[in-house]
């Protein structure tokens, strides 16, 4: 071959590390080791015993490539002969388990390449798949005698997973969805977590619960230096609320399982940036049955044997119209005030109504609100609702003090 082909990965340098060797002054070497460390240009002045130095060192090997990072490589084709070659075409493809990508900056051929001259190219690719990747570099050219030459080289490397992401969902009674995202750094170096955000689906608004207000300013719960050490895990919390146009459609919002995507951005070493976006997160749709009863308002603390008011919301989650009758059954501690067995009228699918109810407690302590019954007169089916909420009951003397 007339041409020589070289491929080198482009990575940022790292801080030089050395192994400090010290001893006591009364030992045989005396101050010799300490003096050598002070004279070493790679050590930090005043902190010579630290392993981390002030100098940068070039990469000594290919290194690890992680999902979400940008793979950069330098490609060089050198004419090692004493002849001029013509029509040089350099092509670089990246083969993954699912696709083949062309990374060449230019698809046109170079007219000629003189002896001891070279053709250089830099390729970049944001890695979006884990597993085996093969960089396929091909060169074709024509010699002075008109002979067409062609050769290829293969460079195989593995793309590793940098983060382990686990999610947990909690479906609240108020149609809110709480998402806990556990993110673990499974690399061997610390990460600076630049951004961890949730992009909600079209039916939800999201509120991040990862900040606290300090002196009027919003501060991260993880502090000002959001570094994630190797194998450490951090929890991020988000609250999703249905948008107003969907909140009124109970039958629609209860069946929504797609919540959104997590967008994670981090930096490593000397500012090398990585980014991952999860697939659509799925939750288990809550099972409300045909009729859903939820509490809109209830006091935290009430007086013993004094009436108090609550507001209930009844929603028809079925696909048929219901004719409902409300019955209120007393328990040992909770007594309902009002007429039991009253008609609530017809309730159409995905519609809801609000009820203001009055009750009192005859027992102190934390009491459970129970005893509501809804009967659909069309199907003669009764829905029972117990342990709807808890209320703290105290004597009037304690409440006033």
Beta strands, then each sheet from edge to edge (+ up, - down):
strand 1: 3-9
strand 2: 14-17
strand 3: 52-57
strand 4: 65-66
strand 5: 70-79
strand 6: 85-95
strand 7: 100-102
strand 8: 110-113
strand 9: 118-126
strand 10: 131-142
strand 11: 148-160
strand 12: 163-171
strand 13: 177-185
strand 14: 191-200
strand 15: 204-208
strand 16: 211-214
strand 17: 217-220
strand 18: 227-228
strand 19: 233-242
strand 20: 258-268
strand 21: 272-277
strand 22: 281-282
strand 23: 291-298
strand 24: 301-303
strand 25: 308-316
strand 26: 322-328
strand 27: 334-337
strand 28: 342-347
strand 29: 352-361
strand 30: 365-369
strand 31: 372-376
strand 32: 381-385
strand 33: 389-394
sheet 1: 1+ 5- 9+
sheet 2: 2+ 3-
sheet 3: 4+ 11+ 10- 6+ 7-
sheet 4: 4+ 11+ 10- 6+ 8-
sheet 5: 12+ 13- 19+ 15-
sheet 6: 18+ 14- 20+ 21-
sheet 7: 18+ 14- 20+ 22-
sheet 8: 16+ 17-
sheet 9: 23+ 25- 29+ 27-
sheet 10: 24+ 33+ 30-
sheet 11: 28+ 26- 31+ 32-
end
